[in-house]
Amino acid sequence: MDNIKINIEGHLYEVPSDLTILEAARKVGYNIPSLCYWNKGHNSLASCRVCLVELASSRGSRLVASCVYPVSECAADKGFVIKISSPMAIDARRTSVELLLSNHSKDCQTCVKNGQCELLHVASLTGARSGQFLGEVTPSTYDDVAPGLVRNTSKCILCGRCIERCKEAQGIGILGFEKRGFNTIVGPAENRSFASVPCIQCGQCIEVCPTGALSEKREIDKVDQAMHQGKYVIVQTAPAIRAAIAEEFGHKIGEQNGTGKMVAALHRLGFYRVFDTNFGADLTIMEEAQELLNRIKTGGTLPQITSCSPGWINYMEYFYSDLIPNVSTCKSPHEMEGAIIKSYFASKHGLKPEDIFVVSIMPCTAKKYEAKRPQNAAVNGLPDVDAVLTTRELAVMIKRAGLLWDELPEEEFDDDLIGEYTGAGAIFGVTGGVMEAALRTAYHTLTGKEYDKIEFLEVRGQKSLKEAEIDIAGTKLKVAIASGMKAAKPLLDEVREGKSPYAFIEIMGCPGGCINGGGQPFVKPNLIPNQGADILDRYRQLRANVLYSIDEKKTIRQSHNNPDIIRLYKDYLGSPCGGVAEELLHTSYNASREAFPSVKAK
């Protein structure tokens, strides 16, 4: 790529010619504020006008949106000077933000983005003042009908990030600009609720929303109520939580394995038992690996596709329900663990299942819908899991209780029947992790030996689509891994057409897997200067490294060697995919899934 010279504030800089003014400015040390621009390589509709700069030449001056204006058109040798701090540019940016504030809800104290709102951040940078423009505001919509997501258009600034993210990550395009002119809002077609369109509840739109216009549907009150009622409130935490929770308390991404402090916080919050969903992950591998081997031996439907990601399951039911025979019938790890808690654990402790309230801390908003699926109610018709909280919700509870994260000790999960987990369970939170964990156990089942290397590096990495051929004692398995439905679609089309060469396919709803779930701490690359298009991959890899580090340090790294899993099968379940296991740990899917009946948002 050729370099060109640009003039910023009277200083010459050499930058790649394919950059925009905003990208070039950040590369050389100027942080032009922005809202609709999110990160290089991602969307920018130039709609917010917060990144305006003055472009001056001998022919005069004009304002341009720096997020889309190419430096190739304003090179220094053409006589152009880019002015970021001129009175014209400063006033224009301030006015743009003040106009956004004039049409924006002012309930900042109770907003879910309080302290993390990008609109208030740029207001501070530009010196924007509230109340400069008074008058009518755009009629708003409040949609809290769907299990996982809430939409409040009174906080929407029409940046379009969520629209592009839905298309970019999932290839669906649930969201768009509705109505026209002053009445424009962002929402599903005809301003329907998220519950009445084929939204997979992944929450990726929440992750990129700069304000509180999109958020998870919080269930903290349900947990509070269960504790007040004297229920045995048992909590479990997904592997990806420990890789990100410290970010909510000021730590850099990937800087800290938050396991010990997280467990200490949960103990202090009053939970009856604190368990690790990694145990459920090990249990999932036992069932899923056996299911795969049964299909291979009996000529069953292949490829087998994983079922741990509820976002992917939602997508499958909406768009590929004809592939249900290919999808593993295994419940996801937290649902399996919930069923075991209300059966095996309850029986061993003389507890009634109806007196137990299971809380899952998950990186995923789609898990909130998954917990409400009627198919996931194995014990006396009770939900396997009663409430799902995101990583962000857990942080709210910790802060509300006045706990100081950095002062918390390192504590262990409760070692009570289902307390042990392996390294294989830990890597479930990253794309390729389920595949690798399954291969470790499938290798043992097929050969009676352990795989010497333990790791299957072929299935690792942040690429949205990966494939590998694994040789297990002469049996060659072709496998594929996809994260994000846009990446998964070509694989699914191959399966539908009967052309898939794979025996096993792992699909995760969110790009990068659970470490990048819709309930994880917010990442704001547009607020960090000097970053490129690969920043999101790097962020995801930093979180993934935490999980791989946990795996490497574990003495036991294969699910089938987990002593608590071995005892569970010996004392209670019998064999993987056997009668009791089938009843508790397996589920079914909706062959003709439609969105809920047409529901208009309020």
N, C-alpha and C positions, 0 to 999 in steps of 0.2 A: 504494500500500500504506500503510495507516494505521500510525502509530507509537504505541507504548505506553511507559509508564515501568516500569522494573524496579528493584528494590533489590538490589544486590550488595554484601555486606560493609558495609552501612550507607550506601552511596552510591547516589544515584539516577541512572539513565541512561535515555535515550530511544532505543529501538531499533525496527526494523520488527516488526510483530506476527506475521509468518510464520516467525520464527526459532525454533530450539530454544534451550534455556539455554546449551548449549555454544557454538553459533554466535554468540549474542548476547554471551556473555562474551568470546569472542575478538575480536569487533568492537570492544568497548570496552577491550580491553587485558589481559584475563586469559587465560592459556593453560591451560585444563583439559586434563590428559593424556587420551589416548584410544588405543584400538587397533582395535576393530571399526569405528569411524567413520573414514572415510578423507578425505572432502571433501564439502562441501555439494553436494547434488544427487546424491550417490552413496550407496552402501549404508550402513546402520547397523542391525545386528540387536540392539543393546543387549545383546550376549552376554558381553562381556569384563568389564563392571562397573568398568572403570578410571576412568570419568568421573563417578563418583558424587559428588553434592553434597548438602548438607543444605538442605532446604526447610523453613523455619520460619514458623510463624504462631501466632496466639493459641490455636489448637487443638492445638498441639504441633509436633514436628519429625519429619521422616522423610527417608530417603535416596531420591533419584531418579536415574535414569540421564540425565545432562544432554544426551546426544547425541540423545535422542528426545523429551524432555519439552518441550512448547511453552511459550514465554514467555507466550502468551495466557492460560494457565491459572494463572499465578503473578504477575500484574501487581502492582505496588506498591500500587495503590489497593484491592486485595483483601486487603491486610495481609500479603503474603508477603515474606520476606527470603531471598535466595539466599546460602548460606554455603559458600564454597569452602575456606576455611582453618580451619574449626572442628575441634576434636578429633574429633568424630564423622565428618566427611567425610575428614579426613586418615587416620584409622585404617582407615576402610572402603576407601579406595583402596589403601592399603598392603597390606591383607589380600587384596584381589582379586589384586594382582600377585603376592603371595607364593604364593597358591594356583596361579596359572598357572606359576610357577617350579617348584613342587613336582612338576608333571607334565611337565616340559620337559627335553629332552636337555641335558647340560651340556658338550658338546664345543665350547665357544665358540671355542677357539683354531683349530680347523680348519674352522669353519663358513664358508660362502660369504658370510654376512652379517656376518662379524666386522668391527666398526667401523661398521656401518650397521644394526644390529639395533634395531628399535623397542621390542622387549620390554625389552632392557637399558636403553634410553633412559628408558622410563617407570619402570623399577625404580629408576633413579638419581633421577628426579624425585620419586618417592613415598617413597624411603628403604626400599624393600622389601629384605628379607634372604633369601638362599637358605637352605634347610634348616629353615625354620620349620615346615613340615608334611612329615612323613616317612611313607612307607608305599608301598603298591602303586601302580604307574603303569599307564596305559592301554596295552594291547598295541599295538605300533607296526607300521607297514607301510613297507617301503622298495621303491620302484619305480624302476628305472633301465633298463627294457627299451626304452622309446621312444627314438628317435634324438636328440630335442631336449630332453626334460624329465626331471627327477628329482623324485620325491615322497618325502619323509621325514616321516611323521606324528608321529615322536617330537619334532619341533620345532613341530608345529602347535598353535595356541592356540584353534582353533575360532572364529576371528573372522568367517568367512564372506565375507571380501572377495573371494577368488578365485571363489567360487560366483557372486556377484553380477556380477563383472567379466566372466565368461564369457557370462552372459546379456545383460549391458548392451552389450558391445562386439560380440559375435559372434552373439547370439541363439540359442546352441546349448544351453547348460546341461549341459556334460559333467560338472561336479562337483556334489556334494551331500553332505549329512550322511548318513553310513552308520552302521548299528547304532544302539544306544540307550544312554542313561544313561552310566555311567562308561566304556563301551566305544566311545562315539561317536568317529568319525574323519571326515575329509573326503577324498573320493575319487570316482572314477567309480562307477557303479552296480555293486553286488555286489563292491566293492573290486577291480575289475579294473585292469589296467595301463593307462596312457595308450595303450599300443600296441594294445589290444584294444577300443577305442571310437573313434568318429569325432572324435577330437581333431585339430584342424588344426595343432597344434604352434606356435601363434602366440606363446606366452609371455606374453600379457597377464596371465595369472594370476600369473606370477612377479613382474611389475612391481608388483603391489599387495600381495604377501605381506609382512607386517611382520617375519617371521623367516626362517629358512633352510628352511622346510618345502617350498618349491618353488624349484627352481633350474634353470639350464641344464645340460645334460650336457657337461662340459668335455672338450676335446680337446687341451689343452696338451701332455699327455704324448706324443701322436702326433707333434706338431711337434718336440718335443725328440728323439724317437727318430729321426725322419727326418734331422735335422741330425747326430745322432751317427753315423748310417749313411753319411754323406757324400753324401746326395742333394743335388741342386740345388734347394734350397727357395726357391720364389718366392712372394712374398706380394702380394696385391692388397687394396685397402681401398675399401669402399663409400662413396658420397658422404655418407651420414648420419653416418658415424663422426666425421669432422672437425668436425661441428656439435655433438658432445656429449662427445668424449673428455676435454676439459679439465675437465669437471665432476668426473671421477674424481680430479682433483688440486687440488680446492679452488676452482675458478673457478665463478662464477655461470652459470646457464643462459643461453646465447647471448652470453656475454661475450667469447669468444675463438674465432676460426677456428683450429682445432688442426692444420691441414694440415702446416705446416712442422715443428713439433716432433714430430708423429706420425711423419713420414717419417724425421726424424733418429733417433728412438728405434728404428724398424724397422731402419735401417741398422746401428745399434749392437747390435741383437739378433742379427745375423749372417745375415740373409736374403741370398740370392744376388742377387736383384733385388727392387726395391720398385716395384710398378706401381699405377696408379689404376684402379679399376673403372669410373670415368667413361669410359675408353676403350671398355670393354664396353658401357656405356650408349649411347654414340654408335653403336656397331656394331648394337646392338639397334634403334635408331631407323631405321637404314638398311634393316634387314630388315623391321621391323614396318610402317613407312610404305609400303614397296613392296608388302607383302602386302595392306595396306588398299586401296591404289590398284588392285591387281590384282583384288580382290574387287569394287570399285565398277565397274571397266571391263568385267568379264566376267559381271556378275550373280551373283557368288558370295554365300556366306552372310553376311548382315549382321544385326545389328551385329557387328563384330569386337570381341572383348574382349581386353584386354591379358593377358599371361601372366608378368609380371615378379615377382609376389608368390607365393611358394610356399604361404603360408597360404591364400590365395584358391584356388590350384590344388587343394590338399587338400580344401577345402570343396566345390569344384565336383565333384571326383571322387566324394565321398561323397553329395552331395545333388542335384547337377544334371548328372550325366554325360551326359544327353541333349543338353546344350548344347555338347558337345565341338566340333562343327563351327563354332561361333561363336568359339571361343577361338583366339587366335593360336598358331601352332606355334613361335614364336620361344622359344628358351631365355632364361632371365633373364641379365642382363649378366655376372654373375660366372661363370656356366657357359659362356657364349660366350667370355669371355676365357680361361678355363681351357683350352678346346678349341683356341684360337688359340695359346696358349703351348706346348701339347704337339704342335702341328703346325707352323705357320708359324715361330714363334720357335725351336723346337727344330731345325727344318731349317736355318734361317739360321745357327745357331750350332753345328751339327754335334753336337747332343745327342740321346741316345736318349730317347724319351718316357717309358720306364719308369724312367729315372734322375731324372726331374723330379717334384717334390712340390709341388703348388700349394695354398697356404693362402689362404683368403678371410677377411678380417676384416669381419664383417657385423653389422648392428644387429638381427639376426633369428635366432630359434631354429629357425624352420621351414626355414631354409637348410641346417641340419644334415641334415634328412631329404632335402631336394632333392638334395644332393650324393651321396646314396646311391641315388638312383633309377637303375635299370639303363638307362633311356633316355638318361641323361646320361653316356655313355661313348663318345665319338666316335672316339677314337684308339686302335686296337689293343685295344679293350675295356677300356681304362683309364678310371677316373673322370676326368671333366673337372676336378673339384676334389677334392683328397684329404682336406682337413680344413677345418672352418669354426670360427672363433673369434668370439665376440661382442665387443662393445666392452668389456664388463666383463672378459672373459678377456685382452684385450690389455692392459688396465690392470694386471692381475695380473702379466703377464710383464714389463711395464716396471718395476713396483715391485720385483719379485723380482730384477731385474738391478741394482737400486740406482741406476737412472737418476733424476735430479732433473728433473722436467718443466720447471720454470720456468728452469732453467739450460741446457736444450737449445737448440742453434741452430736457425734456420729452414733447412730443406733441401728440395730439389726431388725429385720422383719421378724414377726413372731414365729417361732419354731413350734408349730402346733398342728401336726398331721399333714398339713399341706404347705409347709414353710420353705422347703428346699427347692432350689431351681438350679439349672445348669447354664453354661455359656450359650448353649444353643437357644435357650429361651430368651436370653438377653438380646440377641441380634434380630429378633422378630421385628423390631421397630424400624429397620432400614430396608430399603428395596433390595431384594435378593436374599434377605435374612431367613425368610420362611423356607425358601428353596434350599439354602445351604443347610439349615437345621434338619430338613426332611432327608436330604441326601446323606447326612451323617448317619441317620438311623436306618435308612433304606440300605445303605452299604452293609451295615451290620446284619440286618435281617437276611439279606441275600447271601452273604458270605460267611456269617458266623464270626467275623473278625471286625476289629476296629480299623477305620481308615487311618493309616499312619500319620498322614499330614494334618488330619483333622479339618483344616480349612479347605473349602472349595473356592479358591480365589477367582475362578472363572465367572462366578455369578455376582461378584461384587462390583461396586462403582455406581456413580450417579447418573449414568446414561439412562434415558427414559425407556430404552428398549435394548435388551441384551439377550444373547443366545449362547448356548454352549453344548458340547457333547461330552457326556461323562461316561467313562469306562468303569463299570463295576464288575470286576472278575469276568471280563469278556462280554458282559451285557452292556451294550451301549445305549445310553439314554440321552435323547436330545431334549433339551429343556429351553424354556424362554421365560424372561422376566420383563414385565412392563409396569410402569408406574405413571398414573394419569391416563384417563380414558382415551385421550387423543392418540397416545402411543399404543394403547391396547387394541384399538379398533382394527388395525390391519391383521393382528393375530386372530381376533375373533372372526373376521371375515374369512380367513383361511379355514378355520374350524368349520364354519357354516357351510363352506363350499366343499368340505371333505378333502382339503389339500394340506392340512397341517402336518408337518413332519415331526411334531413334538409329542413326547409322552406325558410331560408335566409342564404346566404353565403357572407361574405366579403372577397375580395381578393385584396391584395396590391402587386405591382410588386417588391418592395424592402424589404428585411428583416427588420422588425421593423416598416415598413411604411415610410411615407414621411420624418420623422425626419432623416432617413438614406438614403435619395434619392441621386441619382448620381450627383446632383448639389450642395450638401451641402459642408461645409468646410471639408478639408481633416483631417482624423484621422490617426495618424501614431503610432500604438501600438508598432511596432518594435523598435522605438526610445526611448521607455519609459521602463526602467528596472523594474524588479520585478512585472511583470503583467502575468496573467494567461489567459486561454482560454476564460474565461467569460468576458474579458475586453470590447469586442464589445457590449455585452448585457448591461453591466453597462453604457457604453457611451450612448447607445440608451435610456436607462431608464432615465438618467440624462436630456436628451433633452425632453423626454416625460413628466417628472415631471414639466417642465416649462409650458407645455400646460395644464396639469391637474390643476396646480395652477391657471392659468388664468380662467379656468372653475369654480373652487371653489369660486373665488372672484367675479364672475359676479352675478348681481342681477337676471338677467333672464338667465335661463340655459336650456330652451327647445326651439327648433326652432320655433314651432308654436306660441310662445308667443312674438316673435320679432315684435315690433310695426311697423317697416318699412316693414317687410314681410306682415303683416296683411294689411297695407295700399296698398301695391303693388297689392295684389290679389283683394282688394276691388275696386281700381281705374283703374286697367289695365288688370290683368290676368284672373280675374274671379275665377275659382276654380282650385285646383291642378289637373293636368292631363286633364284639359279642353282644349278647342280649341286653344286659344291663347297660353297657356302654352305649349301645344303639339308642336305648330309651332316653338316657340322660344327656348324651354328648352330641347327638346328631339332630339335624333339623330338616326342614323342607322349604320349598320356594314357591312363589306365586307364578303360575303359568300364564296368567293374563293380567299382569299388574297394570293398573291405570292409576293416574293421580287421583286423589280424593275428589269427590264430586265438586263441580265448579264452585269455587269459593272465592268471592271477591274480598280483597283486603279492606280493612276499615278505613 
